[in-house]
Amino acid sequence: MRDEALLYDIIEMLVEIGEARGVSAAQVALACCSAARASPRSSSAPAPTTSIVRQSRRRPSAFVSTEERARLDQVSKLPLLYP
């Protein structure tokens, strides 16, 4: 079951970061996926659509700072299944 409130919280954070940087929320999400794939703790993420990749190429400033990544990690943290 999906937590729709959590999904919207994540989307709002992506939009907020994107607006601050002058890029789309999709570009921020793509930057996060790219950064996650480069880290050893990454999980498999779906491939971005062609249009998002094209947008990303046009806007190379779409990257995520350490602080922004921490904010995204905090808002997207899943509850523990076991105590």
C-alpha positions in Angstrom: 0.0 0.0 0.0 1.3 3.4 -0.9 1.3 6.4 1.5 -0.1 9.1 -0.7 0.6 11.8 1.8 4.3 10.8 1.8 4.4 10.8 -2.0 3.0 14.3 -2.1 5.4 15.5 0.6 8.3 14.2 -1.6 6.9 15.9 -4.7 6.5 19.2 -2.9 10.1 19.0 -1.7 11.3 18.3 -5.3 9.2 21.2 -6.6 10.6 23.5 -3.9 14.2 22.6 -4.6 13.6 22.9 -8.4 12.0 26.3 -8.1 14.9 27.5 -6.0 17.3 26.3 -8.7 15.2 27.3 -11.7 14.8 23.7 -12.9 11.9 21.3 -12.9 11.0 18.8 -10.2 11.8 16.0 -12.7 15.3 17.4 -13.2 15.9 17.4 -9.4 14.6 13.8 -9.2 16.8 12.8 -12.1 19.8 14.4 -10.3 19.0 12.5 -7.2 18.7 9.2 -9.1 22.0 9.9 -10.8 23.7 10.7 -7.5 22.2 7.6 -5.9 23.4 5.4 -8.7 26.9 6.8 -8.1 26.8 5.9 -4.4 27.5 2.4 -3.1 24.2 2.3 -1.1 22.0 2.9 -4.2 19.1 0.7 -5.2 17.8 0.1 -8.6 15.9 3.1 -9.9 13.7 3.2 -13.0 15.2 4.6 -16.1 14.3 8.3 -16.8 12.1 9.1 -19.8 13.8 10.5 -22.9 12.2 13.9 -22.4 13.6 14.2 -18.9 17.0 13.2 -20.1 16.8 15.9 -22.8 15.7 18.5 -20.3 18.6 17.5 -18.0 21.1 18.0 -20.9 19.7 21.5 -21.5 20.0 22.4 -17.8 23.2 21.1 -16.4 22.7 23.2 -13.3 20.2 20.5 -12.1 22.2 19.0 -9.2 21.4 18.4 -5.6 23.5 19.8 -2.8 24.3 17.8 0.3 21.8 19.8 2.3 19.0 19.3 -0.3 19.8 15.6 -0.5 19.5 15.4 3.3 16.1 17.2 3.2 14.9 14.8 0.5 16.2 11.8 2.5 14.4 13.1 5.6 11.0 13.7 3.9 11.2 10.3 2.0 12.2 8.2 5.1 9.9 5.2 5.4 8.7 4.1 8.8 10.4 1.1 10.3 8.4 -2.1 9.8 9.8 -3.7 12.9 10.4 -2.1 16.3 
